[in-house]
Amino acid sequence: AGDVKLTFVEAAKGCQKEVEYTITRFKKGGKQTLASRKQVQIPAGIKSGEILRVDDEGDPFFVHVDVEEHEVFLRQGTEIHMVFPLSWSQAVLGGTLEIPTLDGA
């Protein structure tokens, strides 16, 4: 099993991450625990708490995903919402705002 921590943007867009994991094999006379690392493809849209099943040379292992919160974006189900400060005068009188995107623009 392994754990991976992702930023909000990595989880939304998908990415590759190196994951440290352990596999326990049971053999005659006892068990053998192996530690290793592997590049894992994280699919776009993954949520915090999801578990990925990854195969490594015939031995499956599971990766628990933890997604960090974002200061502007918020996930609700399959939708991404944005929390953006807007002053009363901007709301009433209008104005120009720069709206952030997942790409940072």
Disulfide bonds with the S-S distance in Angstrom:
none
